[in-house]
Amino acid sequence: MKEYNSKELPVMPPDTYFEESAYVGEYRDGSGWYVDINLWYPDGESDLTLQLDIRKRGNHLAFIIDDLHVL
């Protein structure tokens, strides 16, 4: 990420992004979700996509980064 945009840190996308654009799927065995979400910077949406798994671990959730790439 430093090589891509070293002067700014990503910010949370607007709520409408999660409702309309983020890709979320649930594993068939019910163990969690796989998520593709574009990163946002203060000036707007970037072309970086974060792919992660969210796994259920008892009463907790584990967030696992699978990939970060340019789309």
N, C-alpha and C positions, 0 to 999 in steps of 0.2 A: 504494500500500500504506500510505503514511503516513496517508492520509485514512480508510482502513478500520480500521486498528488501530495507532495511533501509539506505543503503550506496549510492544509486544512484537514480537519478530522471529519469523518462521516457524521451525519445527524439522523435523527429519526424521520422517516417519511411521514407525510400527512396521513391521517387516519383513513382517508378515502383510498389511498394506495393499497392498504391492506384489504379493504373490502372489494376492490376492483381488479388489482393487478398482480398481487403476490400469488405465487403458485404453491398450494399446500395440498399434499396427499397423505392419506392415512395408510399405514401398513396393514395388510389383510389380517395379520395375527393380533392386531390391536396394541402392539408394543410401542407405538409412537407415530411420528409424522415425518415426512420429508418436505423440505421447504426450499424454494428458489425465491430470492428477494433481491431486487436491485438496490445498490447502495445510493444514498442521497448525500449531497454536500449542501452547504448553505445556499449555493446558487442554483440548486435543483438536482434532478435525477442524473446519475452518472450511467455509464455503460458497463460498470462492474456488477457482476452478479455473484451473490453469496449463496452457496448451496450448503445446507446443513440438515442434520438429523436431530430430531427432538425425541428422546427415548424416555419412557416411563421407568423410573427406578424406585419402586415402592411408593412413598409419598412425595418423591422429588422428581424433577425433570432434569435430564442430562442433555446439554446442547453440544453437539459435535460438528465442527466445521469440516465439511468434506472437500470443498473447493472454493476458490475465488478466481473468477476469470472474466475476461472482457467478452461481451456479446456483440 
